[in-house]
Amino acid sequence: MIVATHDCDLSQLPDREPLIEVVVGRKVQKLEGNFTHAKSSRTLHMELESNGPLLAEFSSIDKRSIPKNVLVNYEPESNTRISPTVKATFQMWLASRYRRSAFPDEFENRLKEAKLHEKISKTVKPHGNMITAVFFDLDEGREVARTEPDDVYSLDIILLFATEPDFDAAAKAADSAKDAINQAFKAKLQDPLSGNWKYIELRYIDIISEEALSYRQAKVWKKWSLDYISLGADPQQPVLAE
């Protein structure tokens, strides 16, 4: 259980801040690539510092608010720690629940029908600790309603890769994923003879290290969540505008 309450609120007297928010997790045997680095807003896998390897899974639905007075006679568990990097990921994951990027329903439907959302997920998953995020730039940020097959979306993709512990291995993994995704889009949506695209035109995929991504890119580009829950629900849920 991790206390997910800001320290300023935690230190307030119970009559002003009576509740503490916690997230309940469970131990897992291995880290799933699509759940690391806050790539999913609903499930997080991370490694904690303990006497031995401690791999943990946290779910956004396992948040609890408990009375502050309940914890007065307890102290934090002393053998487990969260590194600064993992702590930052945990905070980003908590925030992502309320700050997810949204894409047009029609765009997500086209990805689903071509099964390209699955392809991206399966391609990134084996490199979960090396590819830390997938970013989309759709129609250069413009909101355009598209209905016909030849009225295509323009899509640019960034694969963000880790700089540590092995920069070269992560760059190689991202480059391999880039080729696989590029080939999948061409096979599904590009006419091999004319070169024309239908539904979605993949203009390019770029691989960028975490240290090289600019502040502007991080603000303008939208992070692609590997949940695609809006497409998986039955009935399908609408994707709200960002």
Buried (B, 14 or more C-beta within 10 A) or exposed (E): EBBBBEEEEEEEEEEEBEBBBBBEBEEEEEBBBBBBBBBBBBBBBBBBEEEEEBBBBBBBEBBEEBEBEEBEEEEEEEEEEBEEEBEEBBEBBBEBEEEBBBBBBBBBBBBBEBEBBEBBBBBBBBBBBBBBBBBBBBBEEEEEEBEEEEEBBBBBBBBBBBEEEEBEBBBBBBBBBBEBBBEBBBEBBBEEEEEEBBBBBBEEBBBBBBEEBEEEBEEEBBBBBBBBBBBEEEEBEEBEEE
